[in-house]
Amino acid sequence: MKKNSTIIVVGVLLISLVFLGAALAAGKWDGAGSGMPYKGAHGKDGLGPLTRYVKQSLAVSVLAEMSGQPAETVRQELADRRLREFMTEYNIDRQAFRTALQAKVNALVQYLAAGGYITPDQAREYTERIERRARLRSERRALMNQLVEKGLADGSITPEQAQMLQPKRCND
C-alpha cells in the first residue's frame, strides 16, 4: 500500500514538472522571480491598476479645473465619451492640458519623495524617464512628419494615406 502511494506521489510530481516546464517554455510567468519587482515593465510589478487609477484621477482633476465642471461630472462624461470630444466641447487646449497634468504628476512625485514613500533618487529617475519619453515622442513625431512630407513630395503616398499616417489633432 505504501509503495502504491509513493508511486502516485512521484507520478503527480513528474506530471506537475512537465506542466511547469511547458508553462515556462510558453513564456508564462515572464519576470517571475526576476529580482526587483518594481522594475517590471508595463504592469508586471502589480501596480499597473493603481498607477492607472492615479493617472485617471489626476487627469479628471485637471479637466475639472480647466472646464469649470465638478470632478464627478467630468468623470461621468469621460465614461460616456472620448477625451478628445470632451476637450473639444469645453475648448481645452491639448498642450495646456498636458502641461497642467505634468505639473500635477511632478507635484505628486515630490510629495511622495518628501513623505519618504519614495527616495529622492527614485523621484529623479521617474522625472527623467517622463522627460525622456516626451523627448522621444517629439522626435518620433518630427521624423514621421518628415517621412510623410517626403512621401507626398515624391508621390509614393497619396494625401489620403498621409492623413492616415498623421496623428489626429485636438485643439493644437
C-alpha positions as CSV (number, residue, x, y, z in Angstrom):
1,M,0.0,0.0,0.0
2,K,2.8,2.3,0.9
3,K,4.6,1.5,-2.3
4,N,1.5,2.4,-4.4
5,S,1.0,5.8,-2.6
6,T,4.7,6.6,-3.2
7,I,4.3,5.8,-6.9
8,I,1.3,8.0,-7.1
9,V,3.0,11.0,-5.4
10,V,6.1,10.6,-7.6
11,G,3.8,10.4,-10.7
12,V,1.9,13.6,-9.7
13,L,5.2,15.4,-9.1
14,L,6.6,14.4,-12.5
15,I,3.4,15.5,-14.3
16,S,3.5,18.8,-12.4
17,L,7.1,19.3,-13.5
18,V,6.1,18.7,-17.1
19,F,3.3,21.3,-16.9
20,L,5.6,23.7,-15.2
21,G,8.2,23.3,-17.9
22,A,5.6,23.8,-20.6
23,A,4.4,27.0,-18.9
24,L,7.9,28.3,-18.7
25,A,8.6,27.4,-22.3
26,A,5.4,29.1,-23.5
27,G,6.6,32.4,-21.9
28,K,4.2,32.3,-18.9
29,W,5.5,33.8,-15.7
30,D,7.8,36.3,-17.5
31,G,9.5,38.2,-14.9
32,A,8.6,35.9,-12.1
33,G,11.5,35.6,-9.7
34,S,13.5,38.2,-11.7
35,G,14.5,40.1,-8.6
36,M,13.3,43.6,-8.2
37,P,9.5,43.6,-8.9
38,Y,9.2,47.4,-9.1
39,K,11.5,47.3,-12.2
40,G,8.9,45.3,-14.1
41,A,7.7,46.6,-17.4
42,H,4.1,47.8,-18.0
43,G,2.2,46.5,-15.1
44,K,4.3,43.4,-14.3
45,D,5.1,45.0,-10.9
46,G,1.4,44.6,-9.8
47,L,1.0,48.4,-9.6
48,G,-0.4,48.8,-13.1
49,P,-4.1,49.3,-12.0
50,L,-3.1,51.6,-9.2
51,T,-0.9,53.7,-11.5
52,R,-3.8,53.9,-14.0
53,Y,-6.3,55.0,-11.3
54,V,-4.0,57.7,-10.0
55,K,-3.3,59.0,-13.5
56,Q,-7.0,59.0,-14.3
57,S,-7.8,60.9,-11.1
58,L,-5.2,63.4,-11.9
59,A,-6.5,63.9,-15.4
60,V,-10.0,64.3,-14.1
61,S,-8.8,66.8,-11.6
62,V,-7.0,68.9,-14.3
63,L,-10.0,68.7,-16.7
64,A,-12.3,69.8,-13.9
65,E,-10.2,72.8,-13.2
66,M,-9.9,73.7,-16.9
67,S,-13.5,73.2,-17.7
68,G,-15.0,74.6,-14.6
69,Q,-17.1,71.4,-14.1
70,P,-17.2,69.3,-10.9
71,A,-14.8,66.4,-10.9
72,E,-17.7,63.9,-10.7
73,T,-19.4,65.4,-13.8
74,V,-16.1,65.2,-15.7
75,R,-15.7,61.6,-14.6
76,Q,-19.2,60.7,-15.8
77,E,-18.7,62.5,-19.1
78,L,-15.4,60.7,-19.7
79,A,-17.1,57.3,-19.0
80,D,-19.6,58.1,-21.8
81,R,-17.3,59.6,-24.4
82,R,-13.7,60.1,-25.5
83,L,-11.3,62.6,-24.0
84,R,-10.9,64.3,-27.4
85,E,-14.7,65.0,-27.5
86,F,-14.7,66.4,-24.0
87,M,-11.7,68.7,-24.7
88,T,-13.3,69.9,-27.9
89,E,-16.6,70.7,-26.2
90,Y,-15.0,72.7,-23.4
91,N,-12.4,74.2,-25.7
92,I,-9.4,72.9,-23.7
93,D,-6.1,73.1,-25.4
94,R,-4.3,69.8,-25.5
95,Q,-0.9,71.2,-24.8
96,A,-2.2,73.2,-21.9
97,F,-3.8,70.0,-20.6
98,R,-0.6,68.1,-20.9
99,T,1.4,70.8,-19.2
100,A,-1.1,71.1,-16.3
101,L,-1.2,67.3,-15.9
102,Q,2.6,67.0,-15.9
103,A,2.7,69.7,-13.2
104,K,0.3,67.7,-11.1
105,V,2.3,64.5,-11.6
106,N,5.5,66.3,-10.7
107,A,3.9,67.7,-7.5
108,L,2.7,64.2,-6.6
109,V,6.2,62.7,-7.1
110,Q,7.7,65.5,-5.0
111,Y,5.1,64.9,-2.3
112,L,5.9,61.1,-2.3
113,A,9.6,61.9,-2.1
114,A,9.1,64.4,0.8
115,G,6.9,61.9,2.7
116,G,9.5,59.2,2.4
117,Y,7.3,56.9,0.2
118,I,10.0,57.0,-2.5
119,T,13.6,58.1,-2.3
120,P,14.8,61.3,-4.0
121,D,16.7,59.1,-6.4
122,Q,13.5,57.3,-7.4
123,A,11.8,60.7,-7.8
124,R,14.6,61.9,-10.0
125,E,14.7,58.7,-12.0
126,Y,10.9,58.9,-12.6
127,T,11.1,62.6,-13.7
128,E,14.0,61.8,-16.1
129,R,12.1,58.9,-17.6
130,I,9.0,61.0,-18.2
131,E,11.1,63.7,-19.8
132,R,12.9,61.1,-22.0
133,R,9.6,59.7,-23.1
134,A,8.3,63.2,-24.0
135,R,11.5,63.9,-26.0
136,L,11.3,60.6,-27.8
137,R,7.6,61.2,-28.6
138,S,8.6,64.6,-30.0
139,E,11.4,63.2,-32.1
140,R,9.2,60.4,-33.4
141,R,6.5,62.9,-34.4
142,A,9.1,65.1,-36.2
143,L,10.5,62.1,-38.0
144,M,7.1,60.9,-39.1
145,N,6.3,64.4,-40.4
146,Q,9.5,64.4,-42.5
147,L,8.7,60.9,-43.9
148,V,5.1,61.9,-44.8
149,E,6.3,65.2,-46.4
150,K,8.9,63.2,-48.4
151,G,6.4,60.6,-49.4
152,L,4.0,63.3,-50.6
153,A,6.8,65.1,-52.5
154,D,8.0,62.0,-54.4
155,G,4.4,60.7,-54.9
156,S,4.9,57.4,-53.1
157,I,1.9,58.1,-50.9
158,T,-1.4,59.9,-51.6
159,P,-2.8,62.8,-49.5
160,E,-5.3,60.4,-48.0
161,Q,-2.6,58.0,-46.9
162,A,-0.6,60.9,-45.5
163,Q,-3.7,61.9,-43.5
164,M,-4.0,58.4,-42.1
165,L,-0.3,58.4,-41.0
166,Q,-0.6,61.7,-39.2
167,P,-1.9,61.6,-35.6
168,K,-5.3,63.2,-35.1
169,R,-5.0,66.6,-33.6
170,C,-7.2,68.1,-31.0
171,N,-7.1,71.9,-30.5
172,D,-3.5,72.4,-31.4
